[in-house]
Amino acid sequence: EQKKFIKLYAKSLNKISLPIPIPKAIIRLLFGEMSTLIFNSQYVSSKKIMDSGFTFKFSKIEEAFLNLAKD
C-alpha cells in the first residue's frame, strides 16, 4: 500500500514516481530504533472516529492530495 500511496501523491503533484529500493541496513543506520516504524506494518482504520460522527473533508486520499497540491 505504501507504493500506491507514493504513486497517488506523485500523480497529484504531476510528477513521476520512481521507486528506488533502499537497503534495510541504510534505513536502520539513518533512523536507528525508529526504523521499526518503517518496517513493521501498521493497520490503521478510521472506522471508530467515523462511527462517532466525524466526517472527513475529503472522502478519498486522491482528493486530499489534489487539494494539497493546489496550495
All heavy atoms as TSV, in Angstrom:
chain	resi	resn	atom	element	x	y	z
A	1	GLU	N	N	0.810	-1.205	0.000
A	1	GLU	CA	C	0.000	0.000	0.000
A	1	GLU	C	C	0.851	1.265	0.000
A	1	GLU	O	O	0.391	2.293	-0.447
A	1	GLU	CB	C	-0.936	-0.020	1.210
A	1	GLU	CG	C	-2.026	-1.077	1.124
A	1	GLU	CD	C	-2.953	-0.913	-0.072
A	1	GLU	OE1	O	-3.300	0.227	-0.433
A	1	GLU	OE2	O	-3.294	-1.923	-0.669
A	2	GLN	N	N	2.059	1.184	0.512
A	2	GLN	CA	C	2.910	2.368	0.512
A	2	GLN	C	C	3.248	2.791	-0.918
A	2	GLN	O	O	3.282	3.989	-1.225
A	2	GLN	CB	C	4.189	2.121	1.304
A	2	GLN	CG	C	5.056	3.353	1.426
A	2	GLN	CD	C	6.272	3.116	2.292
A	2	GLN	OE1	O	6.489	2.029	2.790
A	2	GLN	NE2	N	7.076	4.132	2.462
A	3	LYS	N	N	3.453	1.810	-1.791
A	3	LYS	CA	C	3.738	2.132	-3.193
A	3	LYS	C	C	2.557	2.864	-3.822
A	3	LYS	O	O	2.734	3.828	-4.570
A	3	LYS	CB	C	4.048	0.859	-3.976
A	3	LYS	CG	C	5.381	0.258	-3.654
A	3	LYS	CD	C	5.613	-1.004	-4.453
A	3	LYS	CE	C	6.902	-1.674	-4.024
A	3	LYS	NZ	N	7.146	-2.912	-4.769
A	4	LYS	N	N	1.348	2.432	-3.503
A	4	LYS	CA	C	0.149	3.078	-4.035
A	4	LYS	C	C	0.049	4.508	-3.504
A	4	LYS	O	O	-0.262	5.440	-4.244
A	4	LYS	CB	C	-1.088	2.278	-3.639
A	4	LYS	CG	C	-2.372	2.832	-4.178
A	4	LYS	CD	C	-3.566	1.985	-3.772
A	4	LYS	CE	C	-4.853	2.597	-4.251
A	4	LYS	NZ	N	-6.032	1.840	-3.809
A	5	PHE	N	N	0.331	4.679	-2.221
A	5	PHE	CA	C	0.298	5.997	-1.589
A	5	PHE	C	C	1.266	6.949	-2.290
A	5	PHE	O	O	0.913	8.072	-2.652
A	5	PHE	CB	C	0.657	5.835	-0.103
A	5	PHE	CG	C	0.612	7.106	0.683
A	5	PHE	CD1	C	-0.577	7.539	1.250
A	5	PHE	CD2	C	1.752	7.861	0.881
A	5	PHE	CE1	C	-0.630	8.705	1.997
A	5	PHE	CE2	C	1.718	9.026	1.617
A	5	PHE	CZ	C	0.521	9.447	2.183
A	6	ILE	N	N	2.494	6.491	-2.507
A	6	ILE	CA	C	3.512	7.317	-3.146
A	6	ILE	C	C	3.124	7.638	-4.583
A	6	ILE	O	O	3.282	8.770	-5.053
A	6	ILE	CB	C	4.891	6.626	-3.084
A	6	ILE	CG1	C	5.366	6.588	-1.633
A	6	ILE	CG2	C	5.905	7.320	-3.973
A	6	ILE	CD1	C	6.570	5.708	-1.384
A	7	LYS	N	N	2.574	6.643	-5.288
A	7	LYS	CA	C	2.159	6.851	-6.674
A	7	LYS	C	C	1.054	7.905	-6.765
A	7	LYS	O	O	1.086	8.785	-7.620
A	7	LYS	CB	C	1.687	5.524	-7.263
A	7	LYS	CG	C	1.361	5.589	-8.713
A	7	LYS	CD	C	0.965	4.205	-9.241
A	7	LYS	CE	C	0.580	4.282	-10.702
A	7	LYS	NZ	N	0.187	2.978	-11.232
A	8	LEU	N	N	0.066	7.828	-5.868
A	8	LEU	CA	C	-1.025	8.803	-5.862
A	8	LEU	C	C	-0.524	10.201	-5.519
A	8	LEU	O	O	-0.964	11.190	-6.104
A	8	LEU	CB	C	-2.112	8.382	-4.878
A	8	LEU	CG	C	-2.950	7.174	-5.276
A	8	LEU	CD1	C	-3.822	6.730	-4.111
A	8	LEU	CD2	C	-3.792	7.492	-6.491
A	9	TYR	N	N	0.391	10.277	-4.569
A	9	TYR	CA	C	0.945	11.575	-4.178
A	9	TYR	C	C	1.711	12.202	-5.337
A	9	TYR	O	O	1.540	13.382	-5.649
A	9	TYR	CB	C	1.837	11.423	-2.944
A	9	TYR	CG	C	2.383	12.734	-2.447
A	9	TYR	CD1	C	1.525	13.721	-1.995
A	9	TYR	CD2	C	3.742	12.994	-2.448
A	9	TYR	CE1	C	2.015	14.936	-1.548
A	9	TYR	CE2	C	4.241	14.193	-2.002
A	9	TYR	CZ	C	3.376	15.167	-1.551
A	9	TYR	OH	O	3.870	16.362	-1.121
A	10	ALA	N	N	2.544	11.409	-5.996
A	10	ALA	CA	C	3.309	11.916	-7.137
A	10	ALA	C	C	2.365	12.368	-8.246
A	10	ALA	O	O	2.580	13.409	-8.870
A	10	ALA	CB	C	4.260	10.840	-7.649
A	11	LYS	N	N	1.315	11.607	-8.487
A	11	LYS	CA	C	0.340	11.962	-9.524
A	11	LYS	C	C	-0.326	13.302	-9.210
A	11	LYS	O	O	-0.536	14.120	-10.096
A	11	LYS	CB	C	-0.706	10.861	-9.644
A	11	LYS	CG	C	-1.703	11.084	-10.743
A	11	LYS	CD	C	-2.690	9.930	-10.822
A	11	LYS	CE	C	-3.742	10.198	-11.876
A	11	LYS	NZ	N	-4.752	9.138	-11.917
A	12	SER	N	N	-0.636	13.531	-7.939
A	12	SER	CA	C	-1.280	14.790	-7.563
A	12	SER	C	C	-0.369	15.988	-7.781
A	12	SER	O	O	-0.827	17.102	-7.969
A	12	SER	CB	C	-1.749	14.744	-6.098
A	12	SER	OG	O	-0.658	14.839	-5.215
A	13	LEU	N	N	0.931	15.752	-7.763
A	13	LEU	CA	C	1.904	16.817	-7.997
A	13	LEU	C	C	2.345	16.883	-9.454
A	13	LEU	O	O	3.245	17.642	-9.802
A	13	LEU	CB	C	3.138	16.601	-7.113
A	13	LEU	CG	C	2.916	16.665	-5.610
A	13	LEU	CD1	C	4.183	16.272	-4.877
A	13	LEU	CD2	C	2.468	18.048	-5.187
A	14	ASN	N	N	1.707	16.055	-10.297
A	14	ASN	CA	C	2.090	15.938	-11.711
A	14	ASN	C	C	3.558	15.558	-11.855
A	14	ASN	O	O	4.278	16.097	-12.689
A	14	ASN	CB	C	1.789	17.220	-12.480
A	14	ASN	CG	C	0.313	17.499	-12.569
A	14	ASN	OD1	O	-0.476	16.578	-12.806
A	14	ASN	ND2	N	-0.072	18.728	-12.381
A	15	LYS	N	N	3.995	14.638	-11.021
A	15	LYS	CA	C	5.366	14.134	-11.046
A	15	LYS	C	C	5.334	12.634	-11.319
A	15	LYS	O	O	4.322	11.971	-11.128
A	15	LYS	CB	C	6.074	14.368	-9.700
A	15	LYS	CG	C	6.083	15.801	-9.231
A	15	LYS	CD	C	7.110	16.598	-9.949
A	15	LYS	CE	C	7.146	18.015	-9.379
A	15	LYS	NZ	N	7.962	18.891	-10.112
A	16	ILE	N	N	6.452	12.111	-11.726
A	16	ILE	CA	C	6.593	10.674	-11.926
A	16	ILE	C	C	7.234	10.092	-10.677
A	16	ILE	O	O	8.197	10.647	-10.142
A	16	ILE	CB	C	7.485	10.382	-13.148
A	16	ILE	CG1	C	6.832	10.933	-14.407
A	16	ILE	CG2	C	7.741	8.888	-13.286
A	16	ILE	CD1	C	7.719	10.865	-15.631
A	17	SER	N	N	6.688	8.979	-10.210
A	17	SER	CA	C	7.305	8.338	-9.047
A	17	SER	C	C	8.229	7.237	-9.539
A	17	SER	O	O	7.854	6.395	-10.345
A	17	SER	CB	C	6.250	7.767	-8.107
A	17	SER	OG	O	5.582	6.688	-8.709
A	18	LEU	N	N	9.447	7.292	-9.100
A	18	LEU	CA	C	10.430	6.272	-9.438
A	18	LEU	C	C	10.833	5.566	-8.150
A	18	LEU	O	O	11.691	6.054	-7.411
A	18	LEU	CB	C	11.663	6.897	-10.095
A	18	LEU	CG	C	11.420	7.623	-11.413
A	18	LEU	CD1	C	12.668	8.351	-11.868
A	18	LEU	CD2	C	10.967	6.642	-12.471
A	19	PRO	N	N	10.181	4.443	-7.875
A	19	PRO	CA	C	10.512	3.743	-6.630
A	19	PRO	C	C	11.940	3.211	-6.664
A	19	PRO	O	O	12.306	2.440	-7.540
A	19	PRO	CB	C	9.493	2.604	-6.575
A	19	PRO	CG	C	8.998	2.452	-7.963
A	19	PRO	CD	C	9.199	3.760	-8.659
A	20	ILE	N	N	12.725	3.693	-5.742
A	20	ILE	CA	C	14.117	3.261	-5.630
A	20	ILE	C	C	14.253	2.494	-4.320
A	20	ILE	O	O	14.124	3.085	-3.240
A	20	ILE	CB	C	15.074	4.469	-5.646
A	20	ILE	CG1	C	14.902	5.248	-6.940
A	20	ILE	CG2	C	16.518	4.024	-5.464
A	20	ILE	CD1	C	15.613	6.569	-6.968
A	21	PRO	N	N	14.494	1.193	-4.407
A	21	PRO	CA	C	14.618	0.421	-3.174
A	21	PRO	C	C	15.866	0.822	-2.377
A	21	PRO	O	O	16.943	1.000	-2.938
A	21	PRO	CB	C	14.711	-1.024	-3.648
A	21	PRO	CG	C	15.019	-0.968	-5.094
A	21	PRO	CD	C	14.643	0.393	-5.597
A	22	ILE	N	N	15.680	1.018	-1.097
A	22	ILE	CA	C	16.786	1.374	-0.203
A	22	ILE	C	C	17.008	0.190	0.734
A	22	ILE	O	O	16.062	-0.275	1.370
A	22	ILE	CB	C	16.459	2.644	0.605
A	22	ILE	CG1	C	16.173	3.809	-0.344
A	22	ILE	CG2	C	17.608	2.989	1.553
A	22	ILE	CD1	C	15.661	5.055	0.341
A	23	PRO	N	N	18.236	-0.294	0.827
A	23	PRO	CA	C	18.501	-1.442	1.701
A	23	PRO	C	C	18.126	-1.142	3.155
A	23	PRO	O	O	18.290	-0.022	3.649
A	23	PRO	CB	C	20.014	-1.650	1.573
A	23	PRO	CG	C	20.378	-1.002	0.275
A	23	PRO	CD	C	19.419	0.136	0.098
A	24	LYS	N	N	17.611	-2.172	3.827
A	24	LYS	CA	C	17.198	-2.017	5.224
A	24	LYS	C	C	18.342	-1.530	6.109
A	24	LYS	O	O	18.125	-0.767	7.036
A	24	LYS	CB	C	16.643	-3.333	5.763
A	24	LYS	CG	C	15.275	-3.661	5.258
A	24	LYS	CD	C	14.745	-4.907	5.934
A	24	LYS	CE	C	13.332	-5.201	5.473
A	24	LYS	NZ	N	12.753	-6.339	6.183
A	25	ALA	N	N	19.540	-1.965	5.812
A	25	ALA	CA	C	20.687	-1.566	6.636
A	25	ALA	C	C	20.873	-0.047	6.613
A	25	ALA	O	O	21.194	0.560	7.640
A	25	ALA	CB	C	21.951	-2.265	6.150
A	26	ILE	N	N	20.672	0.561	5.480
A	26	ILE	CA	C	20.826	2.019	5.376
A	26	ILE	C	C	19.714	2.723	6.151
A	26	ILE	O	O	19.959	3.705	6.858
A	26	ILE	CB	C	20.852	2.464	3.902
A	26	ILE	CG1	C	22.129	1.945	3.250
A	26	ILE	CG2	C	20.749	3.976	3.787
A	26	ILE	CD1	C	22.259	2.224	1.785
A	27	ILE	N	N	18.486	2.199	6.040
A	27	ILE	CA	C	17.370	2.778	6.789
A	27	ILE	C	C	17.638	2.666	8.291
A	27	ILE	O	O	17.431	3.619	9.045
A	27	ILE	CB	C	16.034	2.077	6.438
A	27	ILE	CG1	C	15.717	2.224	4.955
A	27	ILE	CG2	C	14.902	2.584	7.307
A	27	ILE	CD1	C	15.376	3.613	4.510
A	28	ARG	N	N	18.137	1.506	8.725
A	28	ARG	CA	C	18.455	1.323	10.155
A	28	ARG	C	C	19.555	2.279	10.600
A	28	ARG	O	O	19.509	2.829	11.703
A	28	ARG	CB	C	18.865	-0.123	10.421
A	28	ARG	CG	C	17.703	-1.063	10.434
A	28	ARG	CD	C	18.120	-2.455	10.932
A	28	ARG	NE	N	17.020	-3.373	10.806
A	28	ARG	CZ	C	16.956	-4.367	9.925
A	28	ARG	NH1	N	17.962	-4.592	9.112
A	28	ARG	NH2	N	15.905	-5.140	9.864
A	29	LEU	N	N	20.540	2.482	9.741
A	29	LEU	CA	C	21.639	3.389	10.064
A	29	LEU	C	C	21.135	4.825	10.201
A	29	LEU	O	O	21.510	5.543	11.125
A	29	LEU	CB	C	22.719	3.303	8.984
A	29	LEU	CG	C	23.963	4.151	9.182
A	29	LEU	CD1	C	24.739	3.670	10.403
A	29	LEU	CD2	C	24.840	4.098	7.947
A	30	LEU	N	N	20.259	5.231	9.298
A	30	LEU	CA	C	19.745	6.602	9.311
A	30	LEU	C	C	18.748	6.865	10.435
A	30	LEU	O	O	18.757	7.930	11.044
A	30	LEU	CB	C	19.075	6.926	7.968
A	30	LEU	CG	C	19.996	7.025	6.767
A	30	LEU	CD1	C	19.185	7.153	5.485
A	30	LEU	CD2	C	20.941	8.205	6.912
A	31	PHE	N	N	17.865	5.877	10.696
A	31	PHE	CA	C	16.767	6.116	11.624
A	31	PHE	C	C	16.896	5.396	12.958
A	31	PHE	O	O	16.096	5.638	13.860
A	31	PHE	CB	C	15.434	5.739	10.964
A	31	PHE	CG	C	15.085	6.619	9.811
A	31	PHE	CD1	C	15.338	6.213	8.515
A	31	PHE	CD2	C	14.522	7.863	10.010
A	31	PHE	CE1	C	15.029	7.015	7.438
A	31	PHE	CE2	C	14.203	8.685	8.946
A	31	PHE	CZ	C	14.462	8.262	7.654
A	32	GLY	N	N	17.864	4.514	13.103
A	32	GLY	CA	C	18.054	3.802	14.368
A	32	GLY	C	C	16.823	3.015	14.766
A	32	GLY	O	O	16.215	2.326	13.954
A	33	GLU	N	N	16.426	3.133	16.024
A	33	GLU	CA	C	15.277	2.393	16.544
A	33	GLU	C	C	13.978	2.775	15.844
A	33	GLU	O	O	13.056	1.972	15.767
A	33	GLU	CB	C	15.135	2.610	18.049
A	33	GLU	CG	C	16.175	1.891	18.872
A	33	GLU	CD	C	15.934	2.044	20.361
A	33	GLU	OE1	O	14.751	2.152	20.756
A	33	GLU	OE2	O	16.912	2.066	21.104
A	34	MET	N	N	13.901	3.996	15.353
A	34	MET	CA	C	12.686	4.433	14.666
A	34	MET	C	C	12.455	3.683	13.360
A	34	MET	O	O	11.366	3.715	12.799
A	34	MET	CB	C	12.734	5.940	14.406
A	34	MET	CG	C	12.553	6.762	15.660
A	34	MET	SD	S	12.583	8.537	15.380
A	34	MET	CE	C	11.455	8.758	14.031
A	35	SER	N	N	13.477	2.992	12.861
A	35	SER	CA	C	13.323	2.237	11.618
A	35	SER	C	C	12.270	1.138	11.757
A	35	SER	O	O	11.686	0.728	10.763
A	35	SER	CB	C	14.659	1.633	11.177
A	35	SER	OG	O	15.102	0.666	12.108
A	36	THR	N	N	11.995	0.701	12.977
A	36	THR	CA	C	10.962	-0.319	13.167
A	36	THR	C	C	9.591	0.216	12.734
A	36	THR	O	O	8.751	-0.538	12.277
A	36	THR	CB	C	10.875	-0.797	14.632
A	36	THR	OG1	O	10.615	0.327	15.470
A	36	THR	CG2	C	12.148	-1.486	15.064
A	37	LEU	N	N	9.391	1.518	12.849
A	37	LEU	CA	C	8.136	2.117	12.395
A	37	LEU	C	C	7.990	2.021	10.881
A	37	LEU	O	O	6.882	1.950	10.359
A	37	LEU	CB	C	8.044	3.585	12.823
A	37	LEU	CG	C	8.036	3.857	14.312
A	37	LEU	CD1	C	8.111	5.362	14.577
A	37	LEU	CD2	C	6.799	3.267	14.946
A	38	ILE	N	N	9.105	2.027	10.190
A	38	ILE	CA	C	9.088	1.936	8.734
A	38	ILE	C	C	8.874	0.493	8.291
A	38	ILE	O	O	8.113	0.232	7.361
A	38	ILE	CB	C	10.397	2.497	8.144
A	38	ILE	CG1	C	10.516	3.986	8.482
A	38	ILE	CG2	C	10.483	2.249	6.642
A	38	ILE	CD1	C	11.864	4.595	8.194
A	39	PHE	N	N	9.514	-0.445	8.966
A	39	PHE	CA	C	9.483	-1.837	8.535
A	39	PHE	C	C	8.268	-2.614	9.028
A	39	PHE	O	O	7.815	-3.533	8.360
A	39	PHE	CB	C	10.748	-2.573	8.974
A	39	PHE	CG	C	11.997	-2.000	8.372
A	39	PHE	CD1	C	13.076	-1.653	9.161
A	39	PHE	CD2	C	12.091	-1.792	7.004
A	39	PHE	CE1	C	14.218	-1.123	8.603
A	39	PHE	CE2	C	13.230	-1.259	6.436
A	39	PHE	CZ	C	14.305	-0.925	7.241
A	40	ASN	N	N	7.741	-2.270	10.174
A	40	ASN	CA	C	6.606	-3.008	10.723
A	40	ASN	C	C	5.303	-2.441	10.172
A	40	ASN	O	O	5.112	-1.235	10.121
A	40	ASN	CB	C	6.595	-2.939	12.254
A	40	ASN	CG	C	7.798	-3.621	12.869
A	40	ASN	OD1	O	8.465	-4.413	12.223
A	40	ASN	ND2	N	8.088	-3.290	14.107
A	41	SER	N	N	4.425	-3.322	9.776
A	41	SER	CA	C	3.139	-2.892	9.232
A	41	SER	C	C	2.285	-2.283	10.334
A	41	SER	O	O	2.286	-2.746	11.468
A	41	SER	CB	C	2.394	-4.068	8.626
A	41	SER	OG	O	3.093	-4.576	7.525
A	42	GLN	N	N	1.552	-1.257	9.964
A	42	GLN	CA	C	0.632	-0.605	10.884
A	42	GLN	C	C	-0.746	-0.629	10.240
A	42	GLN	O	O	-0.921	-0.135	9.138
A	42	GLN	CB	C	1.042	0.846	11.137
A	42	GLN	CG	C	2.421	1.017	11.729
A	42	GLN	CD	C	2.496	0.519	13.155
A	42	GLN	OE1	O	1.590	0.743	13.935
A	42	GLN	NE2	N	3.568	-0.171	13.478
A	43	TYR	N	N	-1.711	-1.227	10.906
A	43	TYR	CA	C	-3.074	-1.226	10.393
A	43	TYR	C	C	-3.816	-0.097	11.086
A	43	TYR	O	O	-3.939	-0.072	12.301
A	43	TYR	CB	C	-3.768	-2.558	10.644
A	43	TYR	CG	C	-5.191	-2.548	10.147
A	43	TYR	CD1	C	-5.464	-2.647	8.791
A	43	TYR	CD2	C	-6.249	-2.386	11.019
A	43	TYR	CE1	C	-6.754	-2.603	8.323
A	43	TYR	CE2	C	-7.555	-2.339	10.558
A	43	TYR	CZ	C	-7.797	-2.447	9.207
A	43	TYR	OH	O	-9.082	-2.396	8.751
A	44	VAL	N	N	-4.271	0.836	10.299
A	44	VAL	CA	C	-4.967	1.998	10.836
A	44	VAL	C	C	-6.334	2.079	10.171
A	44	VAL	O	O	-6.452	1.922	8.962
A	44	VAL	CB	C	-4.169	3.296	10.554
A	44	VAL	CG1	C	-4.895	4.496	11.091
A	44	VAL	CG2	C	-2.775	3.195	11.134
A	45	SER	N	N	-7.342	2.326	10.973
A	45	SER	CA	C	-8.696	2.431	10.455
A	45	SER	C	C	-9.350	3.698	10.983
A	45	SER	O	O	-9.124	4.110	12.114
A	45	SER	CB	C	-9.509	1.215	10.893
A	45	SER	OG	O	-10.864	1.383	10.573
A	46	SER	N	N	-10.181	4.301	10.155
A	46	SER	CA	C	-10.904	5.495	10.563
A	46	SER	C	C	-12.311	5.156	11.058
A	46	SER	O	O	-13.078	6.045	11.405
A	46	SER	CB	C	-10.997	6.469	9.391
A	46	SER	OG	O	-11.657	5.845	8.305
A	47	LYS	N	N	-12.635	3.885	11.102
A	47	LYS	CA	C	-13.987	3.451	11.446
A	47	LYS	C	C	-14.466	3.985	12.797
A	47	LYS	O	O	-15.583	4.480	12.917
A	47	LYS	CB	C	-14.078	1.931	11.429
A	47	LYS	CG	C	-15.480	1.412	11.687
A	47	LYS	CD	C	-15.523	-0.093	11.573
A	47	LYS	CE	C	-16.840	-0.721	11.896
A	47	LYS	NZ	N	-17.948	0.057	12.274
A	48	LYS	N	N	-13.623	3.934	13.793
A	48	LYS	CA	C	-14.032	4.343	15.137
A	48	LYS	C	C	-14.430	5.820	15.197
A	48	LYS	O	O	-15.470	6.167	15.764
A	48	LYS	CB	C	-12.911	4.055	16.138
A	48	LYS	CG	C	-13.318	4.191	17.568
A	48	LYS	CD	C	-12.196	3.721	18.491
A	48	LYS	CE	C	-12.607	3.774	19.934
A	48	LYS	NZ	N	-11.545	3.302	20.821
A	49	ILE	N	N	-13.640	6.692	14.586
A	49	ILE	CA	C	-13.994	8.114	14.641
A	49	ILE	C	C	-15.174	8.420	13.723
A	49	ILE	O	O	-15.970	9.306	14.021
A	49	ILE	CB	C	-12.795	9.045	14.343
A	49	ILE	CG1	C	-12.213	8.807	12.963
A	49	ILE	CG2	C	-11.728	8.911	15.398
A	49	ILE	CD1	C	-11.175	9.837	12.552
A	50	MET	N	N	-15.300	7.682	12.629
A	50	MET	CA	C	-16.458	7.883	11.747
A	50	MET	C	C	-17.736	7.421	12.435
A	50	MET	O	O	-18.787	8.066	12.297
A	50	MET	CB	C	-16.257	7.150	10.427
A	50	MET	CG	C	-15.177	7.803	9.567
A	50	MET	SD	S	-14.788	6.888	8.087
A	50	MET	CE	C	-16.277	7.115	7.150
A	51	ASP	N	N	-17.644	6.335	13.197
A	51	ASP	CA	C	-18.810	5.850	13.951
A	51	ASP	C	C	-19.252	6.850	15.009
A	51	ASP	O	O	-20.415	6.884	15.399
A	51	ASP	CB	C	-18.510	4.492	14.602
A	51	ASP	CG	C	-18.452	3.363	13.587
A	51	ASP	OD1	O	-18.874	3.554	12.434
A	51	ASP	OD2	O	-17.967	2.275	13.966
A	52	SER	N	N	-18.317	7.687	15.477
A	52	SER	CA	C	-18.664	8.685	16.487
A	52	SER	C	C	-19.240	9.961	15.871
A	52	SER	O	O	-19.563	10.900	16.588
A	52	SER	CB	C	-17.441	9.011	17.352
A	52	SER	OG	O	-16.505	9.773	16.618
A	53	GLY	N	N	-19.330	9.993	14.526
A	53	GLY	CA	C	-19.943	11.137	13.870
A	53	GLY	C	C	-18.996	12.051	13.115
A	53	GLY	O	O	-19.430	13.017	12.492
A	54	PHE	N	N	-17.713	11.766	13.164
A	54	PHE	CA	C	-16.741	12.606	12.459
A	54	PHE	C	C	-16.882	12.402	10.952
A	54	PHE	O	O	-17.056	11.285	10.487
A	54	PHE	CB	C	-15.315	12.248	12.893
A	54	PHE	CG	C	-14.257	13.102	12.245
A	54	PHE	CD1	C	-13.921	14.326	12.779
A	54	PHE	CD2	C	-13.605	12.671	11.099
A	54	PHE	CE1	C	-12.939	15.114	12.188
A	54	PHE	CE2	C	-12.629	13.449	10.501
A	54	PHE	CZ	C	-12.303	14.673	11.049
A	55	THR	N	N	-16.817	13.485	10.196
A	55	THR	CA	C	-16.812	13.369	8.742
A	55	THR	C	C	-15.551	14.030	8.197
A	55	THR	O	O	-15.147	15.096	8.668
A	55	THR	CB	C	-18.048	14.045	8.098
A	55	THR	OG1	O	-18.116	15.397	8.524
A	55	THR	CG2	C	-19.322	13.329	8.465
A	56	PHE	N	N	-14.959	13.372	7.232
A	56	PHE	CA	C	-13.753	13.887	6.606
A	56	PHE	C	C	-14.111	14.902	5.538
A	56	PHE	O	O	-15.140	14.778	4.873
A	56	PHE	CB	C	-12.952	12.742	5.968
A	56	PHE	CG	C	-12.282	11.842	6.974
A	56	PHE	CD1	C	-12.898	10.671	7.392
A	56	PHE	CD2	C	-11.051	12.171	7.496
A	56	PHE	CE1	C	-12.284	9.846	8.306
A	56	PHE	CE2	C	-10.429	11.356	8.418
A	56	PHE	CZ	C	-11.048	10.189	8.825
A	57	LYS	N	N	-13.267	15.888	5.359
A	57	LYS	CA	C	-13.468	16.876	4.305
A	57	LYS	C	C	-13.322	16.216	2.934
A	57	LYS	O	O	-14.012	16.571	1.988
A	57	LYS	CB	C	-12.449	18.013	4.460
A	57	LYS	CG	C	-12.631	19.145	3.492
A	57	LYS	CD	C	-11.670	20.287	3.795
A	57	LYS	CE	C	-11.876	21.439	2.836
A	57	LYS	NZ	N	-10.968	22.552	3.151
A	58	PHE	N	N	-12.410	15.247	2.843
A	58	PHE	CA	C	-12.176	14.519	1.596
A	58	PHE	C	C	-12.408	13.040	1.863
A	58	PHE	O	O	-11.806	12.463	2.765
A	58	PHE	CB	C	-10.746	14.743	1.091
A	58	PHE	CG	C	-10.420	16.193	0.916
A	58	PHE	CD1	C	-9.649	16.865	1.849
A	58	PHE	CD2	C	-10.905	16.896	-0.173
A	58	PHE	CE1	C	-9.354	18.205	1.690
A	58	PHE	CE2	C	-10.627	18.243	-0.335
A	58	PHE	CZ	C	-9.851	18.895	0.598
A	59	SER	N	N	-13.258	12.429	1.054
A	59	SER	CA	C	-13.580	11.016	1.283
A	59	SER	C	C	-12.543	10.077	0.681
A	59	SER	O	O	-12.464	8.917	1.072
A	59	SER	CB	C	-14.960	10.687	0.714
A	59	SER	OG	O	-14.985	10.935	-0.678
A	60	LYS	N	N	-11.746	10.565	-0.247
A	60	LYS	CA	C	-10.713	9.747	-0.882
A	60	LYS	C	C	-9.370	10.456	-0.776
A	60	LYS	O	O	-9.294	11.685	-0.840
A	60	LYS	CB	C	-11.045	9.483	-2.348
A	60	LYS	CG	C	-12.326	8.711	-2.539
A	60	LYS	CD	C	-12.540	8.419	-3.994
A	60	LYS	CE	C	-13.866	7.754	-4.196
A	60	LYS	NZ	N	-13.840	6.365	-4.314
A	61	ILE	N	N	-8.310	9.665	-0.632
A	61	ILE	CA	C	-6.975	10.252	-0.461
A	61	ILE	C	C	-6.553	11.044	-1.690
A	61	ILE	O	O	-5.848	12.041	-1.587
A	61	ILE	CB	C	-5.938	9.185	-0.079
A	61	ILE	CG1	C	-4.657	9.860	0.381
A	61	ILE	CG2	C	-5.659	8.244	-1.233
A	61	ILE	CD1	C	-3.999	9.249	1.531
A	62	GLU	N	N	-7.020	10.615	-2.871
A	62	GLU	CA	C	-6.690	11.343	-4.085
A	62	GLU	C	C	-7.188	12.785	-4.006
A	62	GLU	O	O	-6.497	13.714	-4.412
A	62	GLU	CB	C	-7.312	10.663	-5.319
A	62	GLU	CG	C	-6.744	9.304	-5.611
A	62	GLU	CD	C	-7.550	8.174	-4.980
A	62	GLU	OE1	O	-8.300	8.406	-4.003
A	62	GLU	OE2	O	-7.407	7.035	-5.453
A	63	GLU	N	N	-8.387	12.975	-3.466
A	63	GLU	CA	C	-8.953	14.320	-3.323
A	63	GLU	C	C	-8.115	15.166	-2.368
A	63	GLU	O	O	-7.890	16.355	-2.619
A	63	GLU	CB	C	-10.383	14.230	-2.807
A	63	GLU	CG	C	-11.343	13.530	-3.740
A	63	GLU	CD	C	-12.686	13.220	-3.080
A	63	GLU	OE1	O	-12.882	13.591	-1.901
A	63	GLU	OE2	O	-13.530	12.610	-3.747
A	64	ALA	N	N	-7.664	14.566	-1.278
A	64	ALA	CA	C	-6.843	15.290	-0.311
A	64	ALA	C	C	-5.511	15.700	-0.920
A	64	ALA	O	O	-5.048	16.829	-0.738
A	64	ALA	CB	C	-6.619	14.436	0.933
A	65	PHE	N	N	-4.887	14.784	-1.661
A	65	PHE	CA	C	-3.608	15.101	-2.318
A	65	PHE	C	C	-3.782	16.237	-3.329
A	65	PHE	O	O	-2.952	17.141	-3.404
A	65	PHE	CB	C	-3.033	13.882	-3.019
A	65	PHE	CG	C	-2.334	12.915	-2.108
A	65	PHE	CD1	C	-2.319	11.561	-2.411
A	65	PHE	CD2	C	-1.693	13.320	-0.962
A	65	PHE	CE1	C	-1.677	10.655	-1.595
A	65	PHE	CE2	C	-1.041	12.441	-0.135
A	65	PHE	CZ	C	-1.033	11.100	-0.453
A	66	LEU	N	N	-4.841	16.162	-4.120
A	66	LEU	CA	C	-5.070	17.215	-5.109
A	66	LEU	C	C	-5.279	18.568	-4.436
A	66	LEU	O	O	-4.803	19.600	-4.913
A	66	LEU	CB	C	-6.247	16.865	-6.007
A	66	LEU	CG	C	-6.002	15.724	-6.986
A	66	LEU	CD1	C	-7.297	15.317	-7.667
A	66	LEU	CD2	C	-4.946	16.106	-8.019
A	67	ASN	N	N	-5.975	18.565	-3.304
A	67	ASN	CA	C	-6.174	19.806	-2.553
A	67	ASN	C	C	-4.857	20.351	-2.014
A	67	ASN	O	O	-4.597	21.552	-2.076
A	67	ASN	CB	C	-7.163	19.576	-1.404
A	67	ASN	CG	C	-7.446	20.853	-0.664
A	67	ASN	OD1	O	-8.027	21.783	-1.201
A	67	ASN	ND2	N	-7.016	20.911	0.582
A	68	LEU	N	N	-3.996	19.472	-1.512
A	68	LEU	CA	C	-2.703	19.905	-1.009
A	68	LEU	C	C	-1.826	20.448	-2.141
A	68	LEU	O	O	-1.097	21.423	-1.958
A	68	LEU	CB	C	-1.980	18.734	-0.333
A	68	LEU	CG	C	-2.510	18.299	1.010
A	68	LEU	CD1	C	-1.841	17.016	1.467
A	68	LEU	CD2	C	-2.316	19.383	2.047
A	69	ALA	N	N	-1.889	19.801	-3.291
A	69	ALA	CA	C	-1.045	20.185	-4.425
A	69	ALA	C	C	-1.406	21.553	-4.978
A	69	ALA	O	O	-0.541	22.251	-5.491
A	69	ALA	CB	C	-1.134	19.124	-5.520
A	70	LYS	N	N	-2.668	21.940	-4.874
A	70	LYS	CA	C	-3.056	23.228	-5.440
A	70	LYS	C	C	-2.685	24.406	-4.553
A	70	LYS	O	O	-2.737	25.545	-4.964
A	70	LYS	CB	C	-4.541	23.256	-5.778
A	70	LYS	CG	C	-5.463	23.319	-4.599
A	70	LYS	CD	C	-6.902	23.388	-5.060
A	70	LYS	CE	C	-7.812	23.539	-3.850
A	70	LYS	NZ	N	-9.210	23.597	-4.228
A	71	ASP	N	N	-2.280	24.165	-3.313
A	71	ASP	CA	C	-1.876	25.250	-2.403
A	71	ASP	C	C	-0.463	25.691	-2.632
A	71	ASP	O	O	0.411	25.113	-3.031
A	71	ASP	CB	C	-2.047	24.818	-0.943
A	71	ASP	CG	C	-3.510	24.770	-0.546
A	71	ASP	OD1	O	-4.339	25.353	-1.251
A	71	ASP	OD2	O	-3.819	24.122	0.462
